[in-house]
């Protein structure tokens, strides 16, 4: 079925177009982004149950962007009445004029930026989905999640609790200018299993998730994640500590995605190029990885939670090859950063919601697959670890240091898994050294989208990442 476009947005479109015409008399460029997104978030465990109507992207509101004399300004609101458009236009203009007076009075330096293009473009997209979140029987789904939790804790007396999480959002967005009318509707869902257990005074956890640009039907697959999480929890509870040092490593697709996101995700968000805060700006056209390293970034490069038709500035979704066989080709950027850098926007301008400003943000960040098998890669390792599961990561775009906290490592000696497990594992290094050491990549890849990404410590947005199994050399501790 089609994810139906919002009747609310359809109803206010004529008034918003009138608002654009009125503001167009005072400004050289006017755009409007309106959103109407609904969804739910629920969790179930042995200790609690909860259901809310909020997810990261549930919202209803509008943001207006205007341009004049090198300066962009924005005004957001959540209530709109087609009969009060004239009053709203006057209010927006008076508010923004006052802001301009404050800038002048305080001698604030303005980053003089060119005017955005406003080429004619029309798009209406209702993406396919099996079910809509607003039509889901939440009580039935809660019973299913509770049943999954009950099944998990019955597996072993060592299990303390099992939490199941399910979120689904029906996203509707409309972007309007004098010449553009873009409308999209899609559904994305994400679910997760978290098992907590204890053995001999040691407490640990295992976490696995599923995600897709699909409806709530994907939550049926959470049952399989319980069995996977149970095995991993048992491995963690019996794990040793890793002896710090440099090792050959094989990363699972989830860990490969974490490296992709942290290594050359944030590092090539090109609004950081404008601010001189990213070392990547100095390496365009230069080698940053081995010949096996090709990285895609874009809402079109894979189908997952960050896949859409156009971004929050009305730029159509793209598929950018950031690294091609080890050579850094380009980064990704929002529309204003692109103007300031003299390049084309890539469809990566995203807002946390209509009350927040646009930043260059990742969407789907993926390593390309290679031609090896997982078994061939393990057989090639003299001494090292197969790294599985991830907790967190961070990168310094200015100096290219990377740190990833991995859930566990499976020891490999002379090409065979020994059965020994170490947990947790901290991977650190200099990004070009890490990517330059990649010597094998598997012939399949997977994306993961159960989390969100902040710009620094705030401005959260949905992202996904992934890749194949990768063989490399890294420092572990």
C-alpha positions, 0 to 999 in steps of 0.5 A: 500500500501507499503511505498516504500523504497528509490531508492536513498539509494538502489543506494548508498548501494554498494558504502557504503559497499565498504566504510565499507570494506576500513575503516575496514582495519584501524578500528575494527568496522565500521557502516553506517546509511544513511537516505532519508526522505521526507515530508511536514508541513503545517498550516492554520488559519484565518490569515496565510497559510504556506507549507514547505517541512521540518518536524523534520525527513526530511533529506538526509545524512549519518553518519559513526561510527568507533571503535578502542582501546576503542574509538568510533568516527563519521563522517557525510556527506550529499553528496555521490558518488559511484565513490569517495569512496576511496577519502572519506575513506581517508578523513574520516580516516585523519579527525578522526586520527587528532581528536585522536591526539588532544585528546592525546595532550590535555590529554583528558580522554576517556571512554574506551568502548568495541566493539559492536557486529556485528552479521549477520542480514538482514532486509527489511521492507516496512510498510503499509500506505494508502498514501505517503506524497510525492504524496499528493495534498498539495493544496487540503489538504490546502483547507481542513484545511482552511475549518476546520478553517472557520468552527471553527471560525463560532461556536462562536463570542468568538473565535478569531482564529483556527489554523490547523496543518498537518505534514507527513513524509516518513522515509527511513533508512539504517543501514550497517556494515560488517555483517548487512544490515537493511533497513526500510521505513514507514510513520508517520503523525500528525495533531492538532487543536488549538482554541483561544478565549476570554471572558470578557477580558480573553484569553485562548486556547484549543489544541487537536491532532491526530497521527499515523504511517499512511499517510496523510489520517488521517487528515480527522479526524481533523474535530472531534477534532474541536468539542472537542476543542470548548467545552474545550475552552468554559470550559476554558473561564469560569474556576476558579482558583484551590485552592492549595492542595492535591486532589484525581485526575483522569487523562485522557489518555493524562495526564496519558501519560504526567505523564508516559513520565515525571515520568519514561520516562526520569528517566530510560533513562540509559545513565543517569545511566552511568553518575550517573545522575538518581535516578532510577539506585538505585531502580532497583528491588524495588517498585516505584508504586502501584500494578496497575502500569505497564509501557511499553516502546518501538517502538513495544509496540504500533503503533504511530509516534515513532514505527519503525523496528530498531533504529539508531544503528541497534538494532531491535525495542523492547517492554520493561516492565520498571515497572511490578506491581509497581516494577521497572525492568529496563530502556531503553538504546542505544547500547554504554550505554548498553556496559558500563552497561553490558546489552543488548541494547533495541532499543532506540538509536536515533539521531535528524538527521544524524549530531547529536550523538545518545542518549538513547531516549524514543519511545512509553511510555505507562501505561498498562490498568486496569479493571475499567471504567471511570464512576466507577472511578468518582463515587469513588472520594469524592473530587477531579478533572478529569484532562484533556489536557496538556501543558507541563511537566518536571522531575528531574531524579536525585531527582524524582520531577515532574511538569505537567501543565494541561489544565483544571480540572473538579471538582468531589464532592461525586462521581459526576461531578459538572460542575465547571472547574478550569484552568490551573492546575499545578500538582507537587510531588515526583514520587514514591508517585504519582505512589504509590497512583494510586488505579484504572485504566480504561480498555482502553488506548490511545496513543498520538504523536503530539509533540517531546521530547528534551534531556535536552533543545536540541536533539529533537526526535519524541515520543508518550505516553499514557495510561488509565484513572488513579485514584491517589492522587496529589498536585495541584496548 
